[in-house]
Amino acid sequence: MSDTAKTSIAIVGGGPGGYAAAFLAADLGISVTLIDPEANPGGVCLYRGCIPSKALLHVAKLVEESKQAKDWGIEFGSPKVDLTRLRSWKDGVVKKLTGGLGQLSKQRHVRYVQGRAAFENSTTLRVTKSDGTEEVLSFDRIILATGSRPSIVPTLKIDSPRMIDSTGALNLEDIPGSLLVVGGGYIGLELGSVYAALGTRVTVVEMLSGLLPGADRDLVVPLHKRLEKMLAAILLNTTVASVADVGNGIRAAFDGPNVKEREQVFDRVLVSVGRRPNSEIPGLEHTQVQLGARGFIQVNKQLQTDDPSIYAIGDVVGEPMLAHKASHEGRVAVEAIAGHKVAFEPNAIPAVVFTDPEVAWCGLTETQAEKENREISVAKFPWGASGRAITLDRPDGLTKLIIDPQTERVLGMGIVGAGAGELIAEGVLAIEMAALASDVAMSIHPHPTLSETVMESAEVFFGTSTHVYRPKRP
Ligand SMILES: Cc1cc2nc3c(=O)[nH]c(=O)nc-3n(C[C@H](O)[C@H](O)[C@H](O)COP(=O)(O)OP(=O)(O)OC[C@H]3O[C@@H](n4cnc5c(N)ncnc54)[C@H](O)[C@@H]3O)c2cc1C
């Protein structure tokens, strides 16, 4: 026997896309049912992504700073790690936030169903609840927010507890003596940094010629330099040809022009080579939803799929697979369903890599402009000239603006340095508000802060930065 229920909007997946959509729908007075296997909303972001990784990176930063403090006349000694407490602190952060989202759902009268959804047809779901019972749910509209999961490399797929993905790494079962991180993208570098700070010898292997493929190279250089000191090795232009569990570890065989040691044994191997969409939703074949490249669900600018009653948002519809993009899309989809005139067409989606230093960018990048053969001016302000960066002993940063030389409009911003992830928000606002370089230069920024580097990079564009001396041409 199955229960039956009816809702205006059904939302499948309680991640930052799904719950943001559900909350807005409720705020607009629309009846909404949110379905997810976990006890509370949160999705990958809160349970096994953004939040637990940032909690651990906070600890990693503290450990690294405590080492640097020696240069400032303060010695802390070597850190003693109590793994049980560290794990329970991280789990506590997750519980607090997901519990809070559960509360917010109740307060807004969002109907939350813990379970897994499958399509019967374009307006009906069959939900298998976590208590084993079933519910048939009919709806007017549905938003698919089923997210993504780690990609698998067939040659690295062996049955060994020593092989882990990002979820396994965040579980923090132990502090391995050595860890091989396969993939030099943001997830691998963030989690590799956590383990390195806890005392693991971390090797990162990346098949391309640089870390963080896709980011401008000048932003990656300071990070690469610092990671070289923190990590055991960074192997670029290198692939892992095979892995084998040899009892006391995983033997990895490397391939590439610069490989010195063909084989090495590691206590654990973290595979972080990207993520793939959860678009194999059971019963989706009973709808008109179409999948596009790499298995992403195809949507238009209102986030509507090829089936008029079905919308899709977040990681399952494409890059960039980031929580804030998912949330924004969720809100646009709900507004579109509510009949508002909206479209998902942002000029700047920020990307932040929470390593030390942090790397962040938004809008147009130099790499992209080059690819598109687009004429740009790049104004860079080195943090060596920032008073605040010097007080923090972190002159290794850089702030740059990508500017249209004709209109002087700010098109993009890139930052590497401590706290870049917070600073990039100013770039997003500048780009979305169509700010000119003069708007940024003329806005008074507080002193002494790293935010002044944004104002001064705009001044660099005009050749009048207070703290950068440019000799006049004869
Ligand atoms: C280690 C790590 C660190 C990250 N750090 C960041 C970061 O710092 N900043 C950032 O912006 N992004 C980060 N991300 C990416 C971020 O987590 C995702 O972009 C974001 O969670 C996507 O949100 P979403 O709503 O699309 O889906 P998800 O958060 O993936 O949630 C989808 C939910 O749908 C559920 N679901 C799937 N199928 C069904 C079904 N049939 N029935 C019911 N429920 C279903 C899933 O169980 C899941 O709970 C990180 C990811 C990882 C793995």
The ligand as an ORCA input file, in Angstrom:
! r2SCAN-3c Opt
* xyz 0 1
  C      34.853     18.023     -0.974
  C      33.998     19.048     -1.649
  C      34.172     20.384     -1.372
  C      33.379     21.343     -1.984
  N      33.593     22.647     -1.687
  C      32.826     23.598     -2.260
  C      32.997     24.965     -1.926
  O      33.851     25.326     -1.117
  N      32.191     25.874     -2.508
  C      31.225     25.508     -3.420
  O      30.517     26.380     -3.926
  N      31.053     24.224     -3.769
  C      31.820     23.263     -3.206
  N      31.608     21.956     -3.523
  C      30.584     21.632     -4.536
  C      29.191     21.670     -3.907
  O      29.119     20.743     -2.858
  C      28.152     21.386     -4.967
  O      28.308     22.263     -6.052
  C      26.747     21.560     -4.401
  O      26.530     20.714     -3.299
  C      25.706     21.264     -5.486
  O      24.443     21.462     -4.960
  P      23.170     20.734     -5.565
  O      22.008     21.324     -4.850
  O      23.206     20.776     -7.028
  O      23.289     19.181     -5.181
  P      23.901     18.348     -3.983
  O      24.452     19.177     -2.902
  O      24.807     17.351     -4.636
  O      22.636     17.613     -3.391
  C      21.896     16.705     -4.142
  C      21.034     15.898     -3.182
  O      20.098     15.158     -3.960
  C      19.941     13.882     -3.389
  N      19.377     12.973     -4.400
  C      19.954     12.486     -5.528
  N      19.097     11.679     -6.184
  C      17.954     11.661     -5.456
  C      16.690     10.999     -5.609
  N      16.432     10.203     -6.644
  N      15.749     11.191     -4.655
  C      15.966     12.013     -3.591
  N      17.139     12.661     -3.404
  C      18.121     12.477     -4.316
  C      21.374     13.542     -2.974
  O      21.382     12.483     -2.036
  C      21.828     14.874     -2.383
  O      21.509     14.976     -1.021
  C      32.373     20.956     -2.908
  C      32.173     19.595     -3.192
  C      32.970     18.648     -2.574
  C      32.732     17.202     -2.871
*
